[in-house]
């Protein structure tokens, strides 16, 4: 069983208002320098949010969302501090395929 942690916000917030590309590029370079396997993903329109409706009800369901998902809880907590206007949560899954 995998414990996934995520930060989500509107696509507009991630793609237009915040330097998310730069943040993720720097994180990727850091992982490569440490020879660590990538354990995070940037997902547009994450379907898993629908399955968490009863836990996450603070968003407009008609809006397009994006999420950063990771196995590293501390990374997601850091993103929350860095980006402020994101919501965070977690879920468990037996596979990576739930993310798509």
C-alpha atoms as one frame of an Amber mdcrd trajectory, in Angstrom:
protein
   0.000   0.000   0.000   1.342   3.426  -0.981   0.662   6.608   0.981   0.258
   9.482  -1.448   0.258  13.119  -0.392  -0.919  15.927  -2.617  -1.296  19.654
  -3.008  -4.029  20.832  -5.347  -5.264  24.137  -6.695  -6.800  25.514  -9.844
  -4.862  24.945 -13.038  -4.756  28.701 -13.474  -3.056  29.131 -10.110  -0.395
  26.508 -10.827   0.207  27.392 -14.462  -0.243  31.173 -14.529   0.252  32.594
 -11.044   3.004  30.494  -9.468   6.441  29.437 -10.753   5.513  25.748 -10.444
   7.606  24.756 -13.448  10.690  26.243 -11.786   9.914  24.616  -8.429   9.480
  21.182 -10.004  12.549  21.588 -12.219  14.688  22.464  -9.168  13.242  19.504
  -7.267  14.039  17.196 -10.213  17.618  18.492 -10.400  18.016  17.954  -6.653
  16.775  14.361  -6.961  19.127  13.711  -9.869  22.107  15.101  -7.949  21.264
  12.791  -5.031  20.553   9.897  -7.402  17.087   9.640  -5.895  14.176   8.224
  -7.852  11.464  10.757  -8.764   8.532  10.294  -6.386   6.315  13.193  -7.422
   4.002  13.967 -10.321   2.218  17.029 -11.675  -1.261  16.016 -12.836  -3.848
  18.081 -14.697  -7.495  17.280 -13.938  -6.667  14.643 -11.303  -9.495  12.114
 -11.214  -8.696  10.987  -7.681 -10.149  14.237  -6.299 -13.623  12.962  -7.214
 -13.149   9.920  -5.006 -12.179  12.181  -2.100 -15.255  14.428  -2.401 -16.433
  13.715   1.121 -13.017  14.667   2.548 -12.353  17.673   0.325 -15.337  19.919
  -0.149 -13.704  23.334  -0.271 -13.500  23.692  -4.039 -15.687  24.537  -7.024
 -16.348  21.261  -8.831 -16.792  23.080 -12.166 -13.245  24.445 -12.097 -10.205
  22.753 -13.705  -7.691  21.587 -11.140  -4.121  20.395 -11.035  -2.255  18.521
  -8.342   1.259  17.724  -7.286   1.297  14.210  -5.870   4.192  12.720  -3.967
   5.186   9.870  -1.722   7.101  12.462   0.336   4.808  14.086   2.898   7.419
  16.696   3.840   7.674  17.882   0.229   3.911  18.461   0.101   3.986  20.262
   3.450   6.816  22.450   2.144   4.743  23.218  -0.984   1.849  24.286   1.243
   4.145  26.716   3.054   5.722  27.929  -0.194   2.557  28.302  -2.263   0.041
  29.095   0.533  -3.073  29.012  -1.680  -3.146  25.252  -2.186  -5.068  22.586
  -0.343  -3.318  19.449   0.797  -4.430  15.937   1.578  -3.497  12.312   1.327
  -4.840   8.962   0.231  -3.754   5.342   0.079  -3.542   3.187  -3.010  -2.128
  -0.160  -3.960  -0.820   1.189  -7.241   0.324   4.257  -9.133  -2.419   3.804
 -11.710  -5.077   5.469  -9.536  -3.390   8.781 -10.326  -4.292   8.745 -14.023
